[in-house]
Amino acid sequence: MKSSVETIGFLVFLQGVGGLLYEWTGWFRLWTVVRHVGFLSDRGLFVHIVLLVTGVAVMIAADAVKT
Protein backbone atom coordinates (compact mmCIF):
# COMPACT_ATOMS: atom_id res chain seq x y z
CA MET A 1 0.00 0.00 0.00
CA LYS A 2 2.79 2.38 0.90
CA SER A 3 4.59 1.93 -2.40
CA SER A 4 1.41 2.50 -4.41
CA VAL A 5 0.72 5.77 -2.56
CA GLU A 6 4.31 6.85 -3.15
CA THR A 7 3.98 5.99 -6.84
CA ILE A 8 0.78 8.01 -7.18
CA GLY A 9 2.44 10.95 -5.41
CA PHE A 10 5.45 10.71 -7.71
CA LEU A 11 3.24 10.67 -10.81
CA VAL A 12 1.33 13.73 -9.61
CA PHE A 13 4.66 15.42 -8.86
CA LEU A 14 5.90 14.62 -12.37
CA GLN A 15 2.73 16.09 -13.88
CA GLY A 16 3.37 19.31 -11.95
CA VAL A 17 7.03 19.51 -12.98
CA GLY A 18 6.29 18.63 -16.60
CA GLY A 19 3.51 21.19 -16.69
CA LEU A 20 5.72 23.94 -15.30
CA LEU A 21 8.40 23.11 -17.85
CA TYR A 22 5.77 23.28 -20.57
CA GLU A 23 4.47 26.64 -19.32
CA TRP A 24 7.94 28.16 -19.10
CA THR A 25 9.78 26.61 -22.06
CA GLY A 26 7.20 24.95 -24.31
CA TRP A 27 8.76 21.50 -23.82
CA PHE A 28 6.98 18.36 -22.54
CA ARG A 29 3.73 19.17 -24.33
CA LEU A 30 2.64 15.54 -24.39
CA TRP A 31 3.33 15.02 -20.67
CA THR A 32 0.79 17.48 -19.39
CA VAL A 33 -2.70 16.18 -18.75
CA VAL A 34 -4.00 19.56 -17.58
CA ARG A 35 -3.91 21.12 -21.02
CA HIS A 36 -6.33 18.46 -22.29
CA VAL A 37 -8.93 19.35 -19.63
CA GLY A 38 -10.93 22.30 -20.94
CA PHE A 39 -11.79 24.17 -17.75
CA LEU A 40 -8.27 23.83 -16.30
CA SER A 41 -6.28 24.87 -19.35
CA ASP A 42 -6.87 28.59 -18.69
CA ARG A 43 -5.26 28.32 -15.25
CA GLY A 44 -2.35 26.10 -16.25
CA LEU A 45 0.41 27.66 -14.18
CA PHE A 46 -1.63 27.63 -10.96
CA VAL A 47 -2.83 24.05 -11.51
CA HIS A 48 0.71 22.80 -12.17
CA ILE A 49 1.99 24.41 -8.99
CA VAL A 50 -0.86 22.79 -7.06
CA LEU A 51 -0.03 19.41 -8.63
CA LEU A 52 3.62 19.77 -7.69
CA VAL A 53 2.84 20.63 -4.06
CA THR A 54 0.18 17.90 -3.85
CA GLY A 55 2.59 15.30 -5.19
CA VAL A 56 5.19 16.22 -2.59
CA ALA A 57 2.56 16.13 0.16
CA VAL A 58 1.32 12.70 -0.90
CA MET A 59 4.87 11.32 -0.98
CA ILE A 60 5.49 12.69 2.50
CA ALA A 61 2.15 11.35 3.76
CA ALA A 62 3.02 7.90 2.40
CA ASP A 63 5.35 7.48 5.35
CA ALA A 64 2.34 7.57 7.66
CA VAL A 65 0.64 4.67 5.84
CA LYS A 66 1.20 1.33 7.48
CA THR A 67 2.20 -1.54 5.24
N, C-alpha and C positions, 0 to 999 in steps of 0.2 A: 504494500500500500504506500509506503513511504517513497519508494522509487518512482511509482507512477505519479504521485503528487509533485515530486521534484521534476519529473519529465514535463508535466503540464506547465509548471512554472517556468521552466527553461524555454519551452516553445512560445509562451506568451512573452517572455523577455526578448526572444529573438524577433518576434513580430514587432515589438516596440523599437528595437535597435534598427532592424531593416527598414521600418517605416520612417524613422528619423533620418537615416541615410538617404532614403528616397526623397524626402522633403528637402534636404539640404543640398544634395548633389545630383539627384536624378537617377542614381543607380538603384539596383534591387527592386525594379518595378514589379517583377513577378512575385516577389516575396510577400508583398503587403496585401493582406486580406481586406484591410480597412477601405482601400480605394474602390473595392468592388461593392461595398455596401453603400447604397445611395445616400441615406441620411447622415452617414458619418464622414463622407468624403469631403464635405465642406469644412470640417473641423479636424483635419488630418493631423496637424502638429500636436494639438491638445490630446487627441485620442492616442497617438503614439507614445506620448509622455506618460499617459495613464497606464498604457499597456506595459511599458518598461517598469514603472514603479510597482504595478500589480504583480508582474512576474517575479521581481525581487522579493516582494512580500510573501508570495506563495512558496518560493524556495526556502525562505527563512522559516516560514510556518511549518514546512515539512518536517523540521526537526522535532516539532511537538507531537507529530503523529506517531503512535505506537505501531510497531510492526506486527 
